[in-house]
Amino acid sequence: MIERKSALERVRQSFRVHPAVAIEGPRQCGKTTLAHAFVSKDKEWTFFDLEKPVDRRKLATPEQTLGGLRGLVVIDEIQRDPELFPILRVLLDRPKTPARFLLLGSASPTLIRGVSESLAGRVGLINLSGFDLREIGMEHLRQLWLRGGFPRSYLADDEVASSAWRESFLQTFLERDMPQFGITIPAETLRRFWTMIAHYHGQVWNAAEFARALGANEATARRYLDILAGAFVVRVLPPWFENLKKRQVKAPKIYIRDSGLMHTLQTILSANDLAGHPKRGASWEGFVIEQILACVDTRDAYFWGTHAGAELDLLVTVHGKRYGFECKYADAPGSTRSMHVALEDLDLAHLWVVYPGVERYVLDEKITALPAREIPALAEELKTGTRQASRH
């Protein structure tokens, strides 16, 4: 059992501000386990799982069922009953409401729409992915990269069991979960599209190219992308562009969010397979980006590129300052002209080159090579304003 201290603390902090907290994330990422860990601290709590027919029947009259409850009330898979959101608004607006609500959801569009339309200002929203470096320890970085962060994949007895779990997850997700979300696209079609994204992992989205491969139009390709992004299995990283005298890339980049799923879709079954695979560098880039975003805990993330070739893998803003990240699978990466262009054009406070080594070292006044294992420490430095970019 891996204790998710940072995630638990985020829930606690959010409850200090809001009477309700919603945790969103992909299926099987540990939301329910986290909720059980959180409620174990409460003396009075009630748990509803909307995948269970008994609990759905209990909430057939939600105002009567929920109105008399006290303490912490957990509603799992809340996206299965969007009609609950208006009822929750009424309950949360009661003076001195006796209950707090922890809402868990796996389908982003439904959950976000319910929160924004009915519960705006009443609910703190927390994004939860699989395990990250803070939780599993720096010494297990390569296992996390290979297997991904889904708990059952990461904690499997061996690589064969981990790979088998991920393949089963893909099948169940497409054949059972997608129809439950109201998606009627054939599982084989969506699997083919998902696999295409794995091959384009880390590249700029080209709707026309995907549409041609699918034998469909660009609107259909974009809808498929939105579906997988909304289910938290694909990341659409938006481009940053501003008023520069350069032609800038204005299409997003696409990634498989979990490195383990990306490897399964690419038929990468072992560390040896990964070591010699042509997508190794792209896999590393996606993995590093997810770790940075998990540890920094920001939704303000972009990539940047120009048609002349300058680019930046990740741009984030923390405390009003812009920071850049480049992801390099190399023994000792150096600085490049592209990095200096990004520093100047984007007015970055600092740029880090994240690589799989063990030593942090300075490349330039505002450019530092950073071992991936130090991502959690750097995130804390940024959040607390104690950045030590020049540390040798």
Contacts in CASP RR format, 6 or more apart in sequence:
PFRMAT RR
TARGET T0000
AUTHOR 0000-0000-0000
METHOD contacts of the structure
MODEL  1
MIERKSALERVRQSFRVHPAVAIEGPRQCGKTTLAHAFVSKDKEWTFFDL
EKPVDRRKLATPEQTLGGLRGLVVIDEIQRDPELFPILRVLLDRPKTPAR
FLLLGSASPTLIRGVSESLAGRVGLINLSGFDLREIGMEHLRQLWLRGGF
PRSYLADDEVASSAWRESFLQTFLERDMPQFGITIPAETLRRFWTMIAHY
HGQVWNAAEFARALGANEATARRYLDILAGAFVVRVLPPWFENLKKRQVK
APKIYIRDSGLMHTLQTILSANDLAGHPKRGASWEGFVIEQILACVDTRD
AYFWGTHAGAELDLLVTVHGKRYGFECKYADAPGSTRSMHVALEDLDLAH
LWVVYPGVERYVLDEKITALPAREIPALAEELKTGTRQASRH
2 131 0 8 1.000
2 135 0 8 1.000
2 136 0 8 1.000
2 151 0 8 1.000
2 155 0 8 1.000
3 37 0 8 1.000
3 135 0 8 1.000
4 34 0 8 1.000
4 37 0 8 1.000
4 131 0 8 1.000
4 135 0 8 1.000
5 134 0 8 1.000
5 135 0 8 1.000
6 134 0 8 1.000
6 135 0 8 1.000
7 34 0 8 1.000
7 126 0 8 1.000
7 128 0 8 1.000
8 34 0 8 1.000
8 37 0 8 1.000
8 38 0 8 1.000
10 126 0 8 1.000
10 297 0 8 1.000
11 21 0 8 1.000
11 23 0 8 1.000
11 34 0 8 1.000
11 38 0 8 1.000
11 102 0 8 1.000
11 126 0 8 1.000
12 38 0 8 1.000
14 21 0 8 1.000
14 124 0 8 1.000
14 126 0 8 1.000
15 21 0 8 1.000
15 100 0 8 1.000
17 124 0 8 1.000
18 121 0 8 1.000
18 122 0 8 1.000
18 123 0 8 1.000
18 124 0 8 1.000
19 92 0 8 1.000
19 97 0 8 1.000
19 100 0 8 1.000
19 101 0 8 1.000
19 122 0 8 1.000
20 88 0 8 1.000
20 92 0 8 1.000
20 100 0 8 1.000
20 101 0 8 1.000
20 102 0 8 1.000
20 103 0 8 1.000
20 119 0 8 1.000
20 122 0 8 1.000
20 123 0 8 1.000
20 124 0 8 1.000
21 100 0 8 1.000
21 101 0 8 1.000
21 102 0 8 1.000
21 103 0 8 1.000
21 123 0 8 1.000
21 124 0 8 1.000
21 125 0 8 1.000
21 126 0 8 1.000
22 78 0 8 1.000
22 102 0 8 1.000
22 103 0 8 1.000
22 104 0 8 1.000
22 105 0 8 1.000
22 111 0 8 1.000
22 115 0 8 1.000
22 119 0 8 1.000
22 123 0 8 1.000
22 124 0 8 1.000
22 125 0 8 1.000
22 126 0 8 1.000
23 31 0 8 1.000
23 34 0 8 1.000
23 35 0 8 1.000
23 102 0 8 1.000
23 103 0 8 1.000
23 104 0 8 1.000
23 105 0 8 1.000
23 126 0 8 1.000
23 127 0 8 1.000
23 128 0 8 1.000
24 105 0 8 1.000
24 106 0 8 1.000
24 108 0 8 1.000
24 111 0 8 1.000
24 112 0 8 1.000
24 125 0 8 1.000
24 126 0 8 1.000
24 127 0 8 1.000
24 128 0 8 1.000
24 232 0 8 1.000
25 31 0 8 1.000
25 105 0 8 1.000
25 106 0 8 1.000
25 108 0 8 1.000
25 127 0 8 1.000
25 128 0 8 1.000
25 129 0 8 1.000
25 232 0 8 1.000
26 106 0 8 1.000
26 129 0 8 1.000
26 130 0 8 1.000
26 150 0 8 1.000
26 231 0 8 1.000
26 232 0 8 1.000
26 233 0 8 1.000
26 257 0 8 1.000
26 258 0 8 1.000
27 106 0 8 1.000
27 169 0 8 1.000
27 173 0 8 1.000
27 177 0 8 1.000
27 231 0 8 1.000
28 150 0 8 1.000
28 151 0 8 1.000
28 152 0 8 1.000
28 169 0 8 1.000
29 128 0 8 1.000
29 129 0 8 1.000
29 130 0 8 1.000
29 149 0 8 1.000
29 150 0 8 1.000
29 151 0 8 1.000
29 232 0 8 1.000
30 128 0 8 1.000
30 130 0 8 1.000
30 151 0 8 1.000
31 76 0 8 1.000
31 104 0 8 1.000
31 105 0 8 1.000
31 106 0 8 1.000
31 128 0 8 1.000
32 49 0 8 1.000
32 76 0 8 1.000
32 104 0 8 1.000
33 151 0 8 1.000
34 128 0 8 1.000
35 47 0 8 1.000
35 74 0 8 1.000
35 76 0 8 1.000
35 102 0 8 1.000
35 104 0 8 1.000
36 47 0 8 1.000
38 72 0 8 1.000
38 102 0 8 1.000
39 45 0 8 1.000
39 47 0 8 1.000
39 72 0 8 1.000
39 74 0 8 1.000
39 102 0 8 1.000
42 71 0 8 1.000
42 72 0 8 1.000
44 70 0 8 1.000
44 71 0 8 1.000
44 72 0 8 1.000
45 71 0 8 1.000
45 72 0 8 1.000
45 73 0 8 1.000
45 74 0 8 1.000
46 69 0 8 1.000
46 71 0 8 1.000
46 72 0 8 1.000
46 73 0 8 1.000
46 74 0 8 1.000
47 74 0 8 1.000
47 76 0 8 1.000
48 55 0 8 1.000
48 58 0 8 1.000
48 59 0 8 1.000
48 73 0 8 1.000
48 74 0 8 1.000
48 75 0 8 1.000
48 76 0 8 1.000
49 55 0 8 1.000
49 76 0 8 1.000
49 77 0 8 1.000
50 56 0 8 1.000
50 59 0 8 1.000
50 75 0 8 1.000
50 76 0 8 1.000
50 77 0 8 1.000
50 78 0 8 1.000
50 80 0 8 1.000
50 81 0 8 1.000
51 76 0 8 1.000
51 77 0 8 1.000
51 80 0 8 1.000
56 80 0 8 1.000
56 81 0 8 1.000
58 65 0 8 1.000
59 65 0 8 1.000
59 66 0 8 1.000
59 75 0 8 1.000
59 81 0 8 1.000
59 84 0 8 1.000
62 83 0 8 1.000
62 84 0 8 1.000
62 87 0 8 1.000
63 87 0 8 1.000
63 90 0 8 1.000
63 91 0 8 1.000
66 73 0 8 1.000
66 87 0 8 1.000
66 88 0 8 1.000
66 91 0 8 1.000
66 99 0 8 1.000
67 91 0 8 1.000
67 99 0 8 1.000
68 98 0 8 1.000
68 99 0 8 1.000
69 98 0 8 1.000
69 99 0 8 1.000
70 98 0 8 1.000
70 99 0 8 1.000
71 98 0 8 1.000
71 99 0 8 1.000
71 100 0 8 1.000
72 99 0 8 1.000
72 100 0 8 1.000
72 101 0 8 1.000
72 102 0 8 1.000
73 99 0 8 1.000
73 100 0 8 1.000
73 101 0 8 1.000
73 102 0 8 1.000
74 101 0 8 1.000
74 102 0 8 1.000
74 103 0 8 1.000
74 104 0 8 1.000
75 84 0 8 1.000
75 101 0 8 1.000
75 102 0 8 1.000
75 103 0 8 1.000
75 104 0 8 1.000
76 104 0 8 1.000
76 105 0 8 1.000
77 104 0 8 1.000
77 105 0 8 1.000
77 106 0 8 1.000
78 84 0 8 1.000
78 103 0 8 1.000
78 104 0 8 1.000
78 105 0 8 1.000
78 111 0 8 1.000
79 105 0 8 1.000
79 106 0 8 1.000
79 107 0 8 1.000
79 110 0 8 1.000
79 111 0 8 1.000
79 181 0 8 1.000
80 180 0 8 1.000
82 110 0 8 1.000
82 113 0 8 1.000
82 114 0 8 1.000
85 114 0 8 1.000
85 115 0 8 1.000
85 117 0 8 1.000
85 118 0 8 1.000
85 119 0 8 1.000
86 118 0 8 1.000
88 101 0 8 1.000
88 103 0 8 1.000
88 118 0 8 1.000
88 119 0 8 1.000
88 122 0 8 1.000
89 118 0 8 1.000
89 119 0 8 1.000
89 122 0 8 1.000
91 97 0 8 1.000
91 99 0 8 1.000
91 101 0 8 1.000
92 101 0 8 1.000
92 119 0 8 1.000
92 122 0 8 1.000
93 122 0 8 1.000
103 111 0 8 1.000
103 123 0 8 1.000
105 111 0 8 1.000
106 177 0 8 1.000
106 181 0 8 1.000
106 231 0 8 1.000
106 232 0 8 1.000
107 181 0 8 1.000
107 230 0 8 1.000
107 231 0 8 1.000
108 229 0 8 1.000
108 230 0 8 1.000
108 231 0 8 1.000
108 232 0 8 1.000
109 226 0 8 1.000
109 230 0 8 1.000
110 181 0 8 1.000
112 125 0 8 1.000
115 123 0 8 1.000
115 125 0 8 1.000
127 299 0 8 1.000
129 149 0 8 1.000
129 232 0 8 1.000
129 257 0 8 1.000
129 258 0 8 1.000
129 290 0 8 1.000
129 294 0 8 1.000
130 148 0 8 1.000
130 149 0 8 1.000
130 150 0 8 1.000
130 151 0 8 1.000
130 154 0 8 1.000
130 258 0 8 1.000
131 144 0 8 1.000
131 148 0 8 1.000
131 149 0 8 1.000
131 150 0 8 1.000
131 151 0 8 1.000
131 154 0 8 1.000
132 144 0 8 1.000
132 149 0 8 1.000
132 290 0 8 1.000
132 291 0 8 1.000
132 294 0 8 1.000
132 295 0 8 1.000
132 376 0 8 1.000
133 141 0 8 1.000
133 144 0 8 1.000
133 291 0 8 1.000
133 295 0 8 1.000
133 372 0 8 1.000
133 373 0 8 1.000
133 375 0 8 1.000
133 376 0 8 1.000
134 294 0 8 1.000
134 295 0 8 1.000
134 376 0 8 1.000
136 143 0 8 1.000
136 144 0 8 1.000
136 154 0 8 1.000
138 373 0 8 1.000
138 374 0 8 1.000
138 376 0 8 1.000
141 356 0 8 1.000
141 372 0 8 1.000
141 373 0 8 1.000
142 271 0 8 1.000
142 356 0 8 1.000
143 154 0 8 1.000
144 154 0 8 1.000
144 259 0 8 1.000
144 287 0 8 1.000
145 259 0 8 1.000
145 274 0 8 1.000
145 283 0 8 1.000
145 284 0 8 1.000
145 287 0 8 1.000
146 159 0 8 1.000
146 259 0 8 1.000
146 260 0 8 1.000
146 263 0 8 1.000
146 268 0 8 1.000
146 270 0 8 1.000
146 271 0 8 1.000
146 274 0 8 1.000
147 153 0 8 1.000
147 154 0 8 1.000
147 156 0 8 1.000
147 159 0 8 1.000
147 162 0 8 1.000
147 166 0 8 1.000
147 259 0 8 1.000
147 260 0 8 1.000
148 154 0 8 1.000
148 258 0 8 1.000
148 259 0 8 1.000
148 260 0 8 1.000
148 261 0 8 1.000
148 263 0 8 1.000
148 287 0 8 1.000
149 258 0 8 1.000
149 259 0 8 1.000
149 260 0 8 1.000
150 165 0 8 1.000
150 166 0 8 1.000
150 169 0 8 1.000
150 258 0 8 1.000
150 260 0 8 1.000
150 261 0 8 1.000
152 165 0 8 1.000
153 162 0 8 1.000
153 165 0 8 1.000
153 166 0 8 1.000
153 169 0 8 1.000
153 260 0 8 1.000
154 162 0 8 1.000
156 162 0 8 1.000
156 164 0 8 1.000
156 165 0 8 1.000
159 269 0 8 1.000
159 270 0 8 1.000
159 271 0 8 1.000
163 264 0 8 1.000
163 269 0 8 1.000
166 260 0 8 1.000
166 261 0 8 1.000
166 263 0 8 1.000
166 264 0 8 1.000
167 264 0 8 1.000
169 261 0 8 1.000
170 191 0 8 1.000
170 194 0 8 1.000
170 261 0 8 1.000
170 264 0 8 1.000
170 265 0 8 1.000
171 187 0 8 1.000
173 231 0 8 1.000
173 233 0 8 1.000
174 187 0 8 1.000
174 190 0 8 1.000
174 191 0 8 1.000
174 194 0 8 1.000
175 187 0 8 1.000
177 231 0 8 1.000
178 185 0 8 1.000
178 187 0 8 1.000
178 190 0 8 1.000
178 227 0 8 1.000
178 231 0 8 1.000
181 231 0 8 1.000
183 190 0 8 1.000
183 227 0 8 1.000
185 224 0 8 1.000
185 227 0 8 1.000
189 214 0 8 1.000
190 224 0 8 1.000
190 227 0 8 1.000
190 228 0 8 1.000
192 214 0 8 1.000
193 210 0 8 1.000
193 214 0 8 1.000
193 221 0 8 1.000
193 224 0 8 1.000
193 225 0 8 1.000
193 228 0 8 1.000
194 228 0 8 1.000
194 233 0 8 1.000
194 234 0 8 1.000
194 256 0 8 1.000
194 265 0 8 1.000
195 265 0 8 1.000
196 210 0 8 1.000
196 213 0 8 1.000
197 225 0 8 1.000
197 228 0 8 1.000
197 234 0 8 1.000
197 254 0 8 1.000
197 256 0 8 1.000
197 265 0 8 1.000
198 256 0 8 1.000
198 262 0 8 1.000
198 265 0 8 1.000
198 266 0 8 1.000
198 279 0 8 1.000
199 266 0 8 1.000
199 279 0 8 1.000
200 206 0 8 1.000
200 254 0 8 1.000
201 254 0 8 1.000
201 255 0 8 1.000
201 256 0 8 1.000
201 262 0 8 1.000
201 279 0 8 1.000
201 282 0 8 1.000
201 283 0 8 1.000
201 286 0 8 1.000
202 253 0 8 1.000
202 254 0 8 1.000
202 255 0 8 1.000
202 282 0 8 1.000
202 285 0 8 1.000
202 286 0 8 1.000
203 253 0 8 1.000
203 254 0 8 1.000
203 282 0 8 1.000
204 249 0 8 1.000
204 251 0 8 1.000
204 252 0 8 1.000
204 253 0 8 1.000
204 254 0 8 1.000
205 225 0 8 1.000
205 236 0 8 1.000
205 251 0 8 1.000
205 252 0 8 1.000
205 253 0 8 1.000
205 254 0 8 1.000
206 251 0 8 1.000
207 218 0 8 1.000
207 221 0 8 1.000
207 222 0 8 1.000
208 218 0 8 1.000
210 218 0 8 1.000
210 221 0 8 1.000
210 224 0 8 1.000
210 225 0 8 1.000
211 217 0 8 1.000
211 218 0 8 1.000
211 220 0 8 1.000
211 221 0 8 1.000
214 220 0 8 1.000
214 221 0 8 1.000
214 224 0 8 1.000
225 234 0 8 1.000
225 236 0 8 1.000
225 254 0 8 1.000
228 234 0 8 1.000
229 235 0 8 1.000
229 236 0 8 1.000
232 257 0 8 1.000
233 256 0 8 1.000
233 257 0 8 1.000
233 258 0 8 1.000
233 261 0 8 1.000
234 254 0 8 1.000
234 255 0 8 1.000
234 256 0 8 1.000
234 257 0 8 1.000
235 254 0 8 1.000
235 255 0 8 1.000
235 256 0 8 1.000
235 257 0 8 1.000
235 289 0 8 1.000
235 290 0 8 1.000
236 252 0 8 1.000
236 253 0 8 1.000
236 254 0 8 1.000
237 252 0 8 1.000
237 253 0 8 1.000
237 254 0 8 1.000
237 255 0 8 1.000
237 289 0 8 1.000
237 301 0 8 1.000
237 302 0 8 1.000
237 303 0 8 1.000
237 314 0 8 1.000
238 252 0 8 1.000
238 302 0 8 1.000
238 303 0 8 1.000
239 248 0 8 1.000
239 249 0 8 1.000
239 250 0 8 1.000
239 251 0 8 1.000
239 252 0 8 1.000
239 253 0 8 1.000
239 302 0 8 1.000
239 303 0 8 1.000
239 304 0 8 1.000
239 305 0 8 1.000
240 302 0 8 1.000
240 303 0 8 1.000
240 304 0 8 1.000
240 315 0 8 1.000
240 346 0 8 1.000
241 248 0 8 1.000
241 249 0 8 1.000
241 250 0 8 1.000
241 304 0 8 1.000
242 248 0 8 1.000
244 306 0 8 1.000
244 345 0 8 1.000
246 306 0 8 1.000
246 307 0 8 1.000
246 308 0 8 1.000
246 310 0 8 1.000
246 345 0 8 1.000
247 306 0 8 1.000
247 307 0 8 1.000
247 308 0 8 1.000
248 304 0 8 1.000
248 305 0 8 1.000
248 306 0 8 1.000
248 307 0 8 1.000
249 304 0 8 1.000
249 305 0 8 1.000
249 306 0 8 1.000
249 307 0 8 1.000
249 311 0 8 1.000
252 303 0 8 1.000
253 303 0 8 1.000
255 262 0 8 1.000
255 285 0 8 1.000
255 286 0 8 1.000
255 289 0 8 1.000
255 290 0 8 1.000
256 262 0 8 1.000
256 265 0 8 1.000
256 286 0 8 1.000
257 290 0 8 1.000
258 290 0 8 1.000
259 283 0 8 1.000
259 286 0 8 1.000
259 287 0 8 1.000
259 290 0 8 1.000
262 283 0 8 1.000
262 286 0 8 1.000
263 269 0 8 1.000
263 273 0 8 1.000
263 274 0 8 1.000
263 283 0 8 1.000
266 277 0 8 1.000
266 279 0 8 1.000
266 283 0 8 1.000
267 273 0 8 1.000
268 274 0 8 1.000
268 277 0 8 1.000
268 279 0 8 1.000
268 283 0 8 1.000
274 280 0 8 1.000
274 283 0 8 1.000
277 283 0 8 1.000
280 329 0 8 1.000
281 327 0 8 1.000
281 329 0 8 1.000
284 327 0 8 1.000
284 328 0 8 1.000
284 329 0 8 1.000
284 356 0 8 1.000
285 313 0 8 1.000
285 327 0 8 1.000
285 329 0 8 1.000
286 327 0 8 1.000
288 313 0 8 1.000
288 325 0 8 1.000
288 327 0 8 1.000
288 354 0 8 1.000
288 372 0 8 1.000
288 375 0 8 1.000
289 313 0 8 1.000
289 314 0 8 1.000
289 325 0 8 1.000
289 327 0 8 1.000
291 372 0 8 1.000
291 375 0 8 1.000
292 314 0 8 1.000
292 316 0 8 1.000
292 325 0 8 1.000
292 354 0 8 1.000
292 375 0 8 1.000
292 379 0 8 1.000
293 301 0 8 1.000
293 314 0 8 1.000
293 316 0 8 1.000
295 375 0 8 1.000
295 376 0 8 1.000
295 378 0 8 1.000
295 379 0 8 1.000
296 316 0 8 1.000
296 318 0 8 1.000
296 379 0 8 1.000
296 382 0 8 1.000
296 383 0 8 1.000
297 379 0 8 1.000
297 383 0 8 1.000
298 316 0 8 1.000
298 317 0 8 1.000
298 318 0 8 1.000
300 316 0 8 1.000
300 317 0 8 1.000
301 314 0 8 1.000
301 315 0 8 1.000
301 316 0 8 1.000
302 314 0 8 1.000
302 315 0 8 1.000
302 316 0 8 1.000
303 311 0 8 1.000
303 312 0 8 1.000
303 313 0 8 1.000
303 314 0 8 1.000
303 315 0 8 1.000
304 311 0 8 1.000
304 312 0 8 1.000
304 315 0 8 1.000
304 342 0 8 1.000
304 346 0 8 1.000
305 311 0 8 1.000
305 312 0 8 1.000
306 341 0 8 1.000
309 338 0 8 1.000
310 337 0 8 1.000
310 338 0 8 1.000
310 341 0 8 1.000
310 342 0 8 1.000
310 345 0 8 1.000
311 338 0 8 1.000
311 342 0 8 1.000
312 324 0 8 1.000
312 325 0 8 1.000
312 326 0 8 1.000
312 338 0 8 1.000
312 339 0 8 1.000
312 342 0 8 1.000
312 346 0 8 1.000
312 351 0 8 1.000
313 324 0 8 1.000
313 325 0 8 1.000
313 326 0 8 1.000
313 327 0 8 1.000
314 324 0 8 1.000
314 325 0 8 1.000
314 327 0 8 1.000
315 322 0 8 1.000
315 323 0 8 1.000
315 324 0 8 1.000
315 325 0 8 1.000
315 346 0 8 1.000
315 348 0 8 1.000
316 322 0 8 1.000
316 323 0 8 1.000
316 324 0 8 1.000
316 325 0 8 1.000
317 323 0 8 1.000
318 382 0 8 1.000
318 383 0 8 1.000
319 382 0 8 1.000
319 385 0 8 1.000
321 349 0 8 1.000
322 346 0 8 1.000
322 347 0 8 1.000
322 348 0 8 1.000
322 349 0 8 1.000
323 348 0 8 1.000
323 349 0 8 1.000
323 350 0 8 1.000
323 351 0 8 1.000
323 352 0 8 1.000
323 382 0 8 1.000
324 342 0 8 1.000
324 346 0 8 1.000
324 348 0 8 1.000
324 350 0 8 1.000
324 351 0 8 1.000
324 352 0 8 1.000
325 351 0 8 1.000
325 352 0 8 1.000
325 353 0 8 1.000
325 354 0 8 1.000
326 333 0 8 1.000
326 339 0 8 1.000
326 351 0 8 1.000
326 352 0 8 1.000
326 353 0 8 1.000
326 354 0 8 1.000
327 353 0 8 1.000
327 354 0 8 1.000
327 355 0 8 1.000
328 334 0 8 1.000
328 353 0 8 1.000
328 354 0 8 1.000
328 355 0 8 1.000
329 355 0 8 1.000
329 356 0 8 1.000
330 355 0 8 1.000
331 355 0 8 1.000
331 357 0 8 1.000
332 355 0 8 1.000
332 369 0 8 1.000
333 353 0 8 1.000
333 355 0 8 1.000
333 363 0 8 1.000
333 369 0 8 1.000
334 353 0 8 1.000
334 363 0 8 1.000
334 369 0 8 1.000
335 353 0 8 1.000
335 363 0 8 1.000
335 364 0 8 1.000
335 367 0 8 1.000
339 351 0 8 1.000
339 353 0 8 1.000
339 367 0 8 1.000
340 364 0 8 1.000
340 367 0 8 1.000
342 348 0 8 1.000
342 351 0 8 1.000
343 351 0 8 1.000
343 366 0 8 1.000
343 367 0 8 1.000
348 366 0 8 1.000
349 366 0 8 1.000
350 366 0 8 1.000
350 367 0 8 1.000
350 368 0 8 1.000
350 387 0 8 1.000
350 389 0 8 1.000
351 366 0 8 1.000
351 367 0 8 1.000
351 368 0 8 1.000
352 367 0 8 1.000
352 368 0 8 1.000
352 369 0 8 1.000
352 370 0 8 1.000
352 378 0 8 1.000
352 389 0 8 1.000
353 363 0 8 1.000
353 367 0 8 1.000
353 368 0 8 1.000
353 369 0 8 1.000
353 370 0 8 1.000
354 370 0 8 1.000
354 371 0 8 1.000
354 372 0 8 1.000
354 375 0 8 1.000
355 369 0 8 1.000
355 370 0 8 1.000
355 371 0 8 1.000
355 372 0 8 1.000
356 371 0 8 1.000
356 372 0 8 1.000
357 371 0 8 1.000
357 372 0 8 1.000
357 373 0 8 1.000
358 371 0 8 1.000
358 373 0 8 1.000
359 369 0 8 1.000
359 371 0 8 1.000
360 368 0 8 1.000
360 369 0 8 1.000
360 370 0 8 1.000
360 371 0 8 1.000
360 374 0 8 1.000
360 391 0 8 1.000
360 392 0 8 1.000
361 368 0 8 1.000
361 369 0 8 1.000
361 392 0 8 1.000
362 368 0 8 1.000
362 369 0 8 1.000
362 389 0 8 1.000
362 390 0 8 1.000
362 392 0 8 1.000
363 369 0 8 1.000
366 389 0 8 1.000
368 389 0 8 1.000
368 390 0 8 1.000
370 378 0 8 1.000
378 387 0 8 1.000
380 386 0 8 1.000
381 387 0 8 1.000
381 388 0 8 1.000
END
